[in-house]
Each structure stands twice: as structure tokens, then as C-alpha cells.
Amino acid sequence: MARAAGIPASVLSAYERGHRDPGLQAVSRILDALGLQVRFVPQLDAEEQGRILVQVLELAEALPYEPRPLAKARW
């Protein structure tokens, strides 16, 4: 794996054990060696997130709610 990624085996081992953090270039090489691609999914802007949150809260408020009695403490 290290050879395919073009990095020393000791460095890859340090990444795996959490003793070192790989830089962006090293991560890219490892992903290429594994045949993986990273896809970035665009996030909603803050305004759209706010609208969706309001909708979710409105739906939650519309649900029927009956509080259950609290359980008695066991000592």
C-alpha cells in the first residue's frame, strides 16, 4: 500500500497508529492507491437551513404530546 501511494511504509504505519496526521497530498496519494475518489457534497446555505429547521419545528409542534408521569426514584 505504501509503495502504491509513494510514501514510506513507516510513515503509513504512523498514520495508521495515529502517531502522525497525513497532509492533503498524502491523503490524495493514499486515496489514489486505493482507487477511491472523494466527492464533496454542497451544503445548504444558512438561510435555507433556517427555513428547513423552522419547518421541522413546526411539524414537531403539530405532533400530539401527552407527557408521561415521572418514574419514582429508587433509593
C-alpha positions as CSV (number, residue, x, y, z in Angstrom):
1,M,0.0,0.0,0.0
2,A,2.7,2.4,1.0
3,R,4.6,1.6,-2.2
4,A,1.5,2.2,-4.3
5,A,0.9,5.5,-2.6
6,G,4.5,6.5,-2.9
7,I,5.1,7.1,0.8
8,P,7.5,5.2,3.2
9,A,5.9,2.2,5.0
10,S,7.0,3.7,8.3
11,V,5.1,6.9,7.6
12,L,1.9,5.0,6.5
13,S,2.2,2.9,9.7
14,A,2.5,6.1,11.8
15,Y,-0.7,7.4,10.1
16,E,-2.5,4.1,10.9
17,R,-1.5,4.2,14.5
18,G,-2.5,7.8,14.9
19,H,1.1,9.0,15.6
20,R,1.1,11.3,12.6
21,D,-1.5,13.1,10.6
22,P,-1.2,12.9,6.9
23,G,-1.2,16.1,4.8
24,L,-3.6,16.7,1.9
25,Q,-1.1,15.4,-0.6
26,A,-0.5,12.2,1.3
27,V,-4.3,11.6,1.7
28,S,-4.7,12.2,-2.0
29,R,-2.0,9.6,-2.8
30,I,-3.5,7.1,-0.4
31,L,-6.9,7.5,-1.9
32,D,-5.5,7.1,-5.4
33,A,-3.7,4.0,-4.4
34,L,-6.9,2.6,-3.0
35,G,-8.8,3.6,-6.1
36,L,-11.1,5.9,-4.2
37,Q,-12.4,9.3,-5.0
38,V,-13.6,12.0,-2.7
39,R,-16.8,13.8,-3.6
40,F,-17.8,17.0,-1.9
41,V,-21.5,17.5,-1.5
42,P,-22.6,21.1,-1.5
43,Q,-24.1,22.2,1.8
44,L,-27.3,24.3,2.1
45,D,-26.7,27.9,2.8
46,A,-27.6,29.2,6.3
47,E,-30.8,30.8,5.1
48,E,-32.1,27.5,3.5
49,Q,-31.0,25.6,6.6
50,G,-33.0,28.0,8.8
51,R,-36.1,27.6,6.6
52,I,-35.9,23.8,6.9
53,L,-35.3,24.0,10.6
54,V,-38.5,26.1,11.0
55,Q,-40.4,23.5,9.0
56,V,-39.2,20.7,11.2
57,L,-40.0,22.5,14.4
58,E,-43.5,23.4,13.1
59,L,-44.1,19.7,12.3
60,A,-42.8,18.7,15.7
61,E,-45.2,21.1,17.4
62,A,-48.1,19.7,15.5
63,L,-47.5,16.2,16.9
64,P,-49.8,15.1,19.7
65,Y,-48.0,15.1,23.0
66,E,-49.0,13.6,26.3
67,P,-46.4,13.7,29.0
68,R,-45.8,10.5,30.8
69,P,-45.7,10.6,34.6
70,L,-42.1,10.7,36.0
71,A,-40.9,7.4,37.4
72,K,-40.4,7.4,41.2
73,A,-36.8,7.4,42.3
74,R,-35.5,4.2,43.7
75,W,-33.2,4.6,46.7
